[in-house]
């Protein structure tokens, strides 16, 4: 599963979605807790894309060789992303709302703020100089 087009499809899909969420976090449009939930969804969504491309292509090829392979890959990738995102976000939400893990979540939030704060400051400084 982790080879060729499916690997790149998953990496690009998950990477772009994570980049959008990181930008939203740095702009203050998303809080740290939501960012963590979205990150888990992005990770599982990327894995879903990889699996969906592979298994969609196999199913498409078995039904209609050639065209079915391409269509199966596309439909499988989209479906895999949707299912992966949903499962990951629900799992992330359950984990973050667990009382036993609340202290760990607060520590991670503080760590995220200490990392993103200087980045936002640098971006604002660069933007004001231009």
Secondary structure, DSSP 4 states (H G I P E B T S, - for coil): --SHHHHHHHHHHHHHHHHHHHHHHHTTSS-HHHHHHHHHHHHHHHHHHHHHHHHHHHHHHHHSTTHHHHHHHHHHHHHHHHHHHHHHHHHHHHHHT-GGGHHHHHHHHHHHHHHHHHHHHHHHHHHHH-
